[in-house]
């Protein structure tokens, strides 16, 4: 597996695969052809169908000003649903071309090459292998991560947490309408402040966690700085639950960062054995993965054992299976924002179940990840971030 650091990327929303990835790809290409005075970019597959609503063209033009960006919605024989072809020009002549793939979570793969980010640093590829190492060596998941990753990750994760907290806090302060034409109003501030007179402790907790998830997701939809966790479309789930635990339950910074590392390990296992791309496997790969990461992080934060951590992550993913990616108008707003809040609350429920029932479990985390990937590949193309089906097709604007 690759470094956990590549699961968490800090950048502008609204989409890791459609904004952060193409932006990064454009940077790579520009660095390769510094003498170019013109560029042509062709976007295929999901990038072509939902790239306008996701800000793909804007992201590319911010790196390659004046580039001709074409949305090719006819080509279907693609090696990946998020395929891009870049061409560099000098005095009107082609001086170079390259095909790249935005593979999810802001990561980019260059055809025929292995990038620094693609390098494997974990000998283990499954959660069961990781558990075996931890048990044989008598170490925790966090200690296992430290042994493999070293100091670099320890320096990076606090930066990730600062960016996540900033997104929550900014989002809670803002009001108004999100861009894109759907006239979706920001709701985080209202939800956070709208306390019922007879509100129970459980209702208050769910309302506040939901408000935190809305805050981050609305910042993402507004193209502000967020952290992929593991994607921009699902960026509100993990920050919501961890911010609540620090702000409302008093967990110290170092323990939150440790939980963040464990969440990243879970996301890494999913990315290695399945996908975190909505264009490849539907929203189960995005929200489902984020819910698993949040559930595992919470279980670890609460001091549950390694079996309970695994079971919490498994429950979270199992009950996200089949979740489609059908963004209305190609925007990361409906149903994406609300879905982050629901997944954050579901992560909490998954941990509570795992606490009491882990000894009865029949399905491993690895099994449910493999199932998610098969389910995603079986999903009709129109339910994989093309806005051709589901809510995206039915929504009438009323």
C-alpha positions, 0 to 999 in steps of 0.5 A: 500500500501507499503512504497514508499521506496520499489519502489526505490532500488539502485543496480546493473543492468541489471534487477531488477527482474532477478538480484536485486531480485535474489541477494536479495533472495540469501542473505535472504537464506544465512542468514537463513542457515549460517552453509551451505557449499553448495547450489543448486538453480533452476530458473524457468519461465522467470528467466530460459529463460532470466536469462543468458542474465540478469546476474541472475546466476552471481548475485546469485553466488556473494552471494552463491559462488560455488552454483549449478544453474540450469535453468529449462525451462520445468516446467510451473505450476508456482505460479509466472513467476519468481520463484526460489527454494533454497536448503542449504546443509551441508556435502552433506545433505539437511538442508533447502529449500525455494521457493521465487518469484522475483515479480518485481522492485527488490522485493522478496516474500517468499512462505508462509511468509510476509516480512518487505517490504511487510507490508502495511503502506498506508490505501489507495490502489487506486489513487482515494482514495488518491485524496479524502484524499488530497481534504478532508484535503486540502493537496498536494500529497507530504504532504499526503506522508509525513503524512504517511511515516514520516522522514524515506522516507525524509532521503532516497529519497535524496540518491535515487536522488544522485544515479540517478544523478550519473548514468546520469553523468557516462553514459554521459562520457562513450564510447565503446561496451556494454557487452553481444555479441550484439555489441551495442555501447554506444550512450549517449555521442554522442547524448548529444554532437551532436548539429545540427547547426540550432537546435530549443529549442524543438529539443535540449530539446528532444535530451538532455533528450534522452541522459540522458535516454540513459546514465542511461539505458546504465549504467544499461546494463553494470551492473553498479549502478542504481535505480529501477524506478520502474525497472532496465529495465526502470530505465532511464525514470524518472532520464532523465526528472528530471535531465533535469529539475534540470540541464537545467531549474534550479529546486532546489534539494528539489523540485526535491526530492518532485517530486521523492516522487510523482512519487514513489506514482504513481509507488506504485499504479501501483504495488499494483493494477497491476504489474511492472514486465515484466515477468508478464505483458510485458514492459507496466508494466515497461516502461509504469509505468516509463512513468506514474511516470515521467509524474506525477512527471513533472506535480507536479514539474510544479505546476499543480493541482492534476487532471492534475497530474493524467491525465498526469500519465493516458495518459502516461500509456494509450499509453503504453498499450500492450507494449511487453517485448521481449529483444533480446538475453535476454539482457536489450539492444534491444529494452530496451535502446532506449525505455527508451529515447522514454518514457522520451520524451512521458512523457513530451508530456503527461504533456503538454496534461494534462495541457490543456485538463484535464477537458475533460478526461474520463478515470481515472488513476485507470481505465488505471492501471486495464486495463494494468493488464488485458492486461498483463495477456492476453499477450502470454507468449512469449511476457512476458520477455521470449525472445520467440517472437517479436524482440527477435525472428526476430532479425538476428544480421544484 
